[in-house]
Amino acid sequence: MTGKSAISPAGRAVLFAAACLLAGCAGFEKATTPAGGLAPVEAPRIVGADTPARREHRRILTAYGGAYSDPALDVLLANISTRISKASGVEGVAYRITVLNSPSINAFALPTGDLYVTRGLLALANDTAEVAAVLAHEMAHVTARHAFDRADKERQAVLVSRIVTDVLGDAEAGAMSLAKSRIALARFSREQELEADRIGVATLGRAGYDPYGASRFLAAMGKNANLRTASPNAGEAGGADFMASHPSTPERVGLAEGEARQLGKPGEGEADRNRFLTAVEGMVYGDDPSQGYVRGNRFIHPVIGFSFTAPPDFVLENASESVVGIGPGETALRFDSVLVPVGQKIGQHLANDLMDGVEISNVEETEINGFPAATAVAKGRDWSFRIAGIRYGSNVYRIVYAARNLTPETDALFRSSILSFRRLSASESTEVRPLRIAVVKVKGGDSITSLSERMAVPNRKLEHFLVLNGLTPEKALKDGDRVKLIVE
């Protein structure tokens, strides 16, 4: 059950244009971490044969910040997994669950039975039935052999394209054949997701969980995505992407509700909210210290020991490989790091190794707050860029600002942000702490509004509180109810 905590399609297009001109960039969601990345994670040592499954497991851990260890969560997920596995009616599959140390909202499965859920997904859930729905969906992908079926279709698509290109000598027709196959693959993936939803809801019912947990969690994912894209800088969400590998959220919610209605009325199965809240209490929320923190328009890395501040009104997101951001008026940011040999000038790297397909000019070697640095500007067909590289330790930290229309005023904001890169003091590094989930009991006089004011989020406190707790504004809280808060 994949639910990306990503920015809107229009906003993502801005980020793509801003960042994918970087040499070697294969997209913001590529599951690898380059050498010298912001948050490299050392893969665990493997004893025994280094199989493809183990290599894939290590790759996933690297891409998602490693494993998140919490005994209470581990016990809860193991118990839920055992019940769902027995109810699936499929024998011979040994499931292993890993909680990934990532704030993204995601879950996926490998054909081997390895299931992965991010702590960001667990933070959004509100009871055992919702978590069981996620696991039932992912197990359905395994038992239905969706990964194998998709791999077969991908191989067939590439084979047909090569035959048309190499044997018939028609490269244009080969490319068109591959494009058509990709559209068919996207449609096939959406069909797989809907099939996994159907299988998952049925399995929920057989396991004794509330089958409506699936539709509740899917709806929560949709509300969370809408909240994240509600910023005036994020662009319009636009229509459904016909190349998307997942159906639209309303379609999935409707299907899940319809399947659940065939099994009974809401509330007839288990949905143990108290047990679930006890398990997630104290869990890290948002960025982990090893990944650095986004605080408003500022990025702080207490482990490495630096910070920088984006221009006002920029919305930042700490992705696995970089910090990306969207600003007003079709502006964007990418911040990452790379190893550059000590003997190589930073300006040379900016001019020759950073961006393809653009004209680099005004390369200037300089110093920023005591660090060797270089700045430059670049011009592409549709975008203009202000770029910088700052050497800090063994890495060069690269800042790329992009604008459709780079005015002198906008460029001044970009340059001011670049100059904000600085070393943190010892006290600053220790003062910044991760956000965590606190579970509190509602007392007399508490209201949704008053409780939401205690949320340690920079804006839209009420909306975040409602989404986090699966509530609506008209919901009346009772004394003794337990709710989640984000605290520092």
N, C-alpha and C positions, 0 to 999 in steps of 0.2 A: 504494500500500500504506500506508494510514493507520494509524498506531499511536499513539494519544494517550498522552502521559505524564501523564494526568490522575489526579485523586483518585477514589476509588470513587464509584459512583452515589449512595450515601447521603450521603457527604461532600460531593459536588457539590451535592446538594439543600440541605444546610445553607448552603453558600457562596452558592447562588442566592438563598435567602431572605434572607441577610445583605446581599447586594450589589445585587440587581436592583431593590430599592426605590429605589436611587439614580436621580435624575431623568436620563432619557436613556439608562439602561443597557440594552443590548440583549443581554447575555450575555457570559460570560467569554471566549468564543472568537471574538468579532466581530473580523474582520480589519481593524480601523482603529485609529488612535491619536489620541485627542482632543487638541485644542490644550492645551499645557501638560502633556502626559503625562509619565510618568516617564522614558521613553527615546525622545524624538522622533528620527526618522531622516530626514535630508534626502534626498529622492529625487534620483537623478541627472538631470542636464540632458539632455533629449532633443533631438537634432538631427533636423529633418524633421517630417513629419506626426505629430500627437499622436493616434494611433489608439486604439481601445478596448483592443487587446491591450497597447499600451504603458502605458495608464492602469492596467490590471489588474496589470501587472508592477510598476509603482511602488507600487500599493496593497499588494501582497504583500511587497515589500521593507520598506515602512513597518511592516507588521504583524509581521514576523518579524525585526526588528533589522538589516535591510540584508543585503548579501551578505557572505559570509565568503570571503576570498581566501587561497588557499594553492596555489602552483604545483604541488606534488607531487600534491595531491588533484585539481586540475583535469586534469592529464595522465591520471591513473588513471581518472577518471570518463569522460573523453573517449574513451579507448581501449575501455573496457567498453561505452559507449553505441554506438560504431561497430559493434562485434561484434554486439550485441543487435539493432541496427537492421537490419543486413544479414540476420540470421537470421530476422527477423520476416516476411520475404517481402512486405512492403508498401513500395512505392516512392513517392517524391514527398513524404516528410515529413522536414523538416530539424529535428532535435532540438537544443535548446540546454539545457544543464544549469546551474542556479544552486544553489550551496550557500548556504543561509540561515543567518545568524548567530544561531541559536536553539538552546537546549538541549532543546527539545521533540523528541519522536520522531515525525517526520512526513515524508511525501512525497506529492506530488500533481502533476498534469499539467493544462495548459491545452490546449484543442483545437488551438491553434496549433503544438503540439510543444514548448512550453516546459515543461521538467521541473524540479521543485524538490525538493531533499532538505535536511533540516536537519543541522547538524553533530551534534546529539544523536543522530540516527539513525545517522550514520556511526560515532559512538563506540560504539554498541551492536553493530555488525556486527563480524565476525571474519575474513572472507576475501573474495576477489573474487567468489565464487559467490553469497554472500549479498547483496552490493551489486548484482550483476547481476540477481538475483531481484527486487529492488526496482524497478530501472529497467525490466525486462521487464514487470512488472505495470503500471507507469504508462504505458508505451508501448501496452500492450494497451487501456487506457482510451481512448487517442487513436485507435488504428486501428479500434476497435469503435464509435467515435462515441458513447460513453456519455454525455458531457456534453450533446450535442445531443439525444439521446433523452430524457434526464431533463428538459431544458428544455421539450421538447414536451409531456411529460406534466404538468409543472407548469403550463404555460399552459392546457392542457385542463382541469385541475382548477379553476383560478381561473375560467375561462370558464363552466364548468358551475355553479359556485357563484353567480356573478353572475346567470346566467340564472334560476336558481331564486329568488334573492333579489329581483332587480329586475323581471323579467318576470312571475313568478308571485306576487310580493309575499309570499314566505314566508321571512323572515330566519332563522328557526330551522331550517327544512329546508335552507337554503343553508349555514348553519354546519355542520350535520351532514354534508352532502355534502362540504364541504371537509375535515372531519376524517377521513372515510372515505378520501378521496383521499390524504391525507397518510400514512395507514397503508399504502395501496397503494404510494405512492412509496417509503416506507421499505423495503418488501418488494422493490420493484424495484431499489433501490440495493444491497441485500444480494445480489440475483441478479447484478447487474453486478460486484460485488466477486469473487464466486465465478467468474464467467466470466473476469475478468481474471487470477485465480489460475491457472485452467486454461491459458489462452493463454500466460501468463508461464512456467509450468513447461515447456511444450512448446518455447517459444522458447529457454529456457536450454539444453535438450538439443541443439537444432540448432546453437547457438552454441558448443558444446563445453564449457560449464560444467557443474559438478556440479548436476543438477536438484534434489538434496536440499537445496541452499542455500536454497530458498524455505521449506521446512518448518522448517529450522533457525532461520532468522531470525524466522519467525512465532512459534516456540516461545520464542525469546529475548524477543520483545516481550511475550508473555504472562507470562513470569517477571518481567520488569521491572515490569509493571503490578502483579503480585501483591506484589512487594517494596515498591512505593510505597504500596500500600493495606494493608500488614501492620501499620501503626501502630495501636495501640489507640484512637487518636483519630479514625481515618479512617472508622469505621463499617463495617458489614457490606457486602460487595460486592453481595449480593442476587442475584436471578435475572436472566436475560437481559431486556433492554429490547426489547419488540417493536417499538418505534419507532426502534430504533437503525438507522443506515444501513449498518453493517457486521455481518457474521456473527460469531458467537463465535469466539474464537481457537482452541479445540479443534476446531471444525468446519473451520476453514481449514487447520489443521495436518494434520488427517486427509485432507482433499481433496488437499493438496499432496503428501503422502507417497504417496497412492494413484496420483496422476498420475506421480510420479517413478519408482515401481516398474515402471510400464509401459515406462520408457525404459532401465532398467538397474539395477545394484547401486550402493550408496553408494560414493563414492570413485573412480568411473570417469571423471568429468569433472574439469575444472580447478577448484580451490579454493585459490588461491595465498594462504595466510595470511601468509607472510613479506612478500610484495610489498605487501599491504594494510597490514600493521602499519607498514612503513616509511613509507607515505604518510600515515598518521594520527598518527605520532609527533610530539609537540609541539603538537598541536591543542588549542585552548581547550576546556575541559570545563565544563559548567554555565553560569553567568551570565557575560556579557561586562561589562567595566568600564562601558560606556556604559549598561548596563541595571541596574547595581547588583548587589550580591551578597547572597544568603541564606546566612548562616552560623549553622546551628542555628536558634534562635528570634530571631536578630537580623538586621535588614536594614541593609546598609551601602551607601551610594552615594558612592564616592570621587570621582567626576567632579563631581557637584553639591556634595558635601561635607557630608552629614548621615548620621545613623543613628538607628534606633529599635529597641527591644527588645520583642518580644511577651511575654506571660506565659509562665511555664514550661510545658512540655509542649505548646506550640502547634507545629504542623507548618506551615511556610510554603512557598509556591510563588510564584516570580517570574513572573507571567503577562505577556502583552504589554502590557496596559493598566494593570495594578495588581499589588500584592502581595496574595495571598489566603492565608488560613490557617484551619486547623481546630484547635480546642482540645477539652479534655475536657468531658463533660457537655453536648453539643449547644451549643457555643459556636463562634463564627466571627469572622473579621476580614477587612476589605477596606481597603487603603491605596492611595490614588491621589492625583492632583493635578489642579487645574483653574485656569484664569485667572479671577480675581475682581478687578473694577476696584478700584484703590487707594482710591477714595472710598467704596466699599461696606464696611460693617461685616461682619466675618466671621460674627458671630452672626446677622446678617440673612440671609446666604447659607445658613447651616445651617437656619434656620427656614423659609425660603421656597423655596430652590432645590435642596436636597440630596435630600430624600426625599418621595415621594408616598404617600398612603394611610396615614400614621401621624400620631399626635399628638405634636408637638414641645413640650417644656417645659423649664424650668430653663436657659434660654439665658443664658450668662454670658460676657461679654467678659473676657479675662484675658491673661496673658503666660506663655509657657513657655520657659524658658532664654533669655530675651532676645528672643523672637520674639512679635509680636502674635498672639493666638489667641483662640479661643472654644470653649466646650464646651456640650453640651446632652444631654438624654436624650430618647428617643422611645419610643412604645408603639404597637405594631401589634396585630392580632388574636391572633397566635400568638407574636410575638417582641417582646423589649424590646431597646433599643439604647442604647449610650453612644457619643456621636459627638463629634468634635473637628475643628477647622480651624486650621491653623498657617500663617501667612504667612511664606514664605521666598523672598526675591527677588521675582520677578514672579508666583510661583505661590502658591496656597494648597494645602497638603497636607492631605488629608482622611483621618481615621481613623474607621472605623465598626466597632464591636464589637457583636455580636449574641448573644443568649442566649435560650433557651426560658424559662429561669427566672432572671431577673437578681436574685440575692441580694445583700445588702450586701457580702458577702465577694468575690463575683465582680466586682461593680462596682468595688471597691477595687483589684483586680488590673488591671482595664481602665484605671482612672484612673492607676495607677502606670506602666503601659506608655505611655500618652499623654505623661506627664511625662518619659519617657526620650528623647523627640525632642530631638536636640541637634546642634550644629555639630561636624564632625570637625576635629581639629587638623591642621596641615600634615603632621606625622609619621604620624598615623593614616591620612591619605589615601594616603600613599605606601607604607605598610607592607602594606596589604591588596592582594593580588595575585590574578589569576585562577588557577583550577585548570587543569591541563593533563594531557594523556595522555603518560605516559612508557612506553616499551617497554623491558623489561629481559630479560636472559637468565637462565634458571634455573641456579643453581650448586649444587654439592654441599652438602647440608644444608638447602637451601630446601624448603619445603613450602607447600601451599596456605594453611595457617594462618599461617605466618611471613610469607609474601608479603602476605597480606591485611592484616596489621597495619601495613603501610607505606602503606595507602590513606588519603588525606587526606579522609575523610568522617566526619561526626560520630558515626555509629552504624552497626550492622549491617555492619561492615567485611567479614566473611567472605562474607555474602550478596551484597554489592555486587561483590566480587571475582569470585565465581563467575558472576554474571550478565554482568558486563562481558566476561569471557573465554569465555563459552559452556561453562563447566566444570560438573561435578558433584562433590560432596564425595569420592566414591570414586575420582576420576580421579587417576592417578599421574603426576606431572610428571617429565620426564627432563632431565638436564643438557643445556643448549643450547636448550631450549624457550624461546620468546619469549612474554611475557605483558604485558598492559596494566596499568598502575597509574595511579591518580589522585594527582597530586602538586601541591604549591603552589609 
